[in-house]
Amino acid sequence: MRARGFTMIELLVTMTVAAILLMLALPSYTEFMRNTRIRGTADSIAGGMRLAQTEAIRMNQNIEFIVDPATGWTIRDPITPRDVHTEAFTEGGGQLDVDPSPPGATTLTYSPLGQLQLPDNPPPNGTPAMTFVDVRHTMTPSRPLRVITEALGVGVRVCDPDPAVHADLRCP
C-alpha cells in the first residue's frame, strides 16, 4: 500500500517556483499600486473641484476650492468663512507630490453660475488663481497626472501631461 502526501522534493520545487513567480510579479504590482495612488489622489482633487462648482450653484454665491499640497483640499464659503467640505490626502501615505500651478497658487473660486471666476486684480499676497494641479510619486519616476479646469471653468479633467500619450488622454 502506498502512502499519500507530497515528498520533501516536491514541496521544495513548488515553493521555489512560487517564489520565482512572486519575484517576477512584484515590480509590476508595485508600479500598479503607485499609479493607483496617483489616480486616486487626482480623482479626489477633480471631484472636489466639481463639488465646489456644484455648491456655488446650489448656494447661489461664490465658493472657493483650496488645495493644501501637504494635507488635502477644502471647499470654503468665503462669506461666512466656514468650511463646506474637507478631504485629506490619504492615498499616497506621504509618497505623493501634489503641485498646484502656478507656484504658490492654491485657490479656485467658482461663481454662482458655476463658472471659474478669475480675479480682476491679483490678491494682495500676489498669488494668481490656480490653473492646474500635478500629482506625481516622490520616490520613483512614474506617470504623473494633471487636474485641469476646462474653458470658462465649467468642467474638470484628469489628463496626462506627457505629449507622447494618446490624444484622448493628453492634456490640451
Secondary structure as GFF3:
##gff-version 3
##sequence-region A 1 172
A	DSSP	alpha_helix	8	59	.	.	.	ID=ss1
A	DSSP	beta_strand	63	68	.	.	.	ID=ss2
A	DSSP	beta_strand	72	77	.	.	.	ID=ss3
A	DSSP	beta_strand	82	88	.	.	.	ID=ss4
A	DSSP	beta_strand	96	101	.	.	.	ID=ss5
A	DSSP	beta_strand	107	110	.	.	.	ID=ss6
A	DSSP	beta_strand	132	137	.	.	.	ID=ss7
A	DSSP	beta_strand	145	149	.	.	.	ID=ss8
A	DSSP	three_ten_helix	151	153	.	.	.	ID=ss9
A	DSSP	beta_strand	156	159	.	.	.	ID=ss10
###
